[in-house]
Amino acid sequence: MTTRRVFMMQSVVGASVLASGAAMAAAPMVAETDGNAKALAYVEDATKSKNAKYKAGSACGNCALFQGKAGDAAGGCPLFAGKQVTAKAWCSAYAKKA
């Protein structure tokens, strides 16, 4: 038999687990309209960059700052805290992986 006290504790623990699971969900994507993205000339499709620094073949997926795994469609980037960039995106802070 479950007492009210045990039920309440289980409810609190369950709610905590659900809340932490929601927090661990995928971070939102960076929008080209984001202030930091504009400052860094971020484009969601690297091939559409008109920035003079862009070189063919450069993309977030092969950048040293990209925090996703090889082959991931998106991943984190320290320049856009709490947001993800697509692997095919590009910004002026691009640094080729060694």
C-alpha positions as CSV (number, residue, x, y, z in Angstrom):
1,M,0.0,0.0,0.0
2,T,1.3,3.4,-1.0
3,T,1.0,6.1,1.6
4,R,0.3,9.7,0.8
5,R,3.8,10.7,1.8
6,V,5.4,8.1,-0.5
7,F,3.1,9.1,-3.4
8,M,4.0,12.8,-3.0
9,M,7.7,12.0,-3.0
10,Q,7.4,9.8,-6.1
11,S,5.4,12.6,-7.8
12,V,8.1,15.1,-7.1
13,V,10.9,12.8,-8.3
14,G,8.9,12.0,-11.4
15,A,8.3,15.6,-12.2
16,S,12.0,16.3,-11.7
17,V,12.9,13.6,-14.2
18,L,10.5,14.9,-16.8
19,A,11.7,18.4,-16.4
20,S,15.4,17.4,-16.8
21,G,14.5,15.4,-19.8
22,A,12.8,18.4,-21.4
23,A,15.9,20.5,-20.7
24,M,18.1,17.9,-22.4
25,A,16.0,18.0,-25.6
26,A,17.7,19.4,-28.7
27,A,18.6,23.0,-28.4
28,P,17.0,25.4,-30.9
29,M,18.7,26.2,-34.2
30,V,20.5,29.4,-34.8
31,A,18.5,31.8,-37.0
32,E,20.3,33.9,-39.6
33,T,18.4,36.8,-38.1
34,D,20.0,36.3,-34.7
35,G,22.2,39.3,-33.7
36,N,25.3,37.2,-33.2
37,A,24.6,35.3,-36.4
38,K,24.4,38.5,-38.4
39,A,27.6,39.8,-36.8
40,L,29.4,36.6,-37.9
41,A,27.8,36.5,-41.4
42,Y,26.2,33.1,-40.5
43,V,24.3,31.4,-43.3
44,E,22.4,28.1,-43.0
45,D,23.7,27.0,-46.4
46,A,27.4,27.6,-46.8
47,T,27.2,27.6,-50.6
48,K,25.0,30.7,-50.4
49,S,27.5,32.8,-48.5
50,K,28.5,36.0,-50.2
51,N,31.2,36.7,-47.6
52,A,34.7,37.3,-49.0
53,K,36.2,34.9,-46.3
54,Y,34.1,32.0,-47.5
55,K,36.0,29.3,-49.4
56,A,34.3,26.4,-51.2
57,G,34.0,23.3,-49.1
58,S,34.0,25.2,-45.8
59,A,31.0,24.4,-43.5
60,C,30.2,24.1,-39.8
61,G,30.4,20.3,-40.1
62,N,34.1,20.5,-40.8
63,C,34.9,23.4,-38.5
64,A,37.0,23.1,-35.4
65,L,34.3,24.8,-33.3
66,F,31.5,22.3,-34.4
67,Q,30.5,20.2,-31.4
68,G,28.5,17.6,-33.2
69,K,29.9,14.2,-34.2
70,A,31.0,13.5,-37.8
71,G,27.9,13.0,-39.9
72,D,25.6,14.8,-37.5
73,A,23.1,17.1,-39.3
74,A,23.4,19.7,-36.5
75,G,25.5,20.4,-33.4
76,G,26.4,22.9,-30.9
77,C,28.8,25.8,-31.4
78,P,30.4,27.8,-28.6
79,L,29.8,31.0,-30.6
80,F,26.0,30.4,-30.3
81,A,25.6,29.3,-26.7
82,G,22.5,27.2,-26.2
83,K,21.8,26.9,-29.9
84,Q,22.7,24.5,-32.6
85,V,24.0,25.1,-36.1
86,T,23.4,22.9,-39.1
87,A,26.5,21.0,-40.4
88,K,26.0,22.6,-43.8
89,A,26.0,26.2,-42.4
90,W,29.0,28.6,-42.3
91,C,30.1,31.8,-40.5
92,S,33.1,34.1,-40.6
93,A,34.7,32.4,-37.6
94,Y,35.1,29.2,-39.5
95,A,38.3,27.4,-38.6
96,K,39.1,24.1,-40.5
97,K,39.5,21.0,-38.3
98,A,43.0,19.8,-38.1
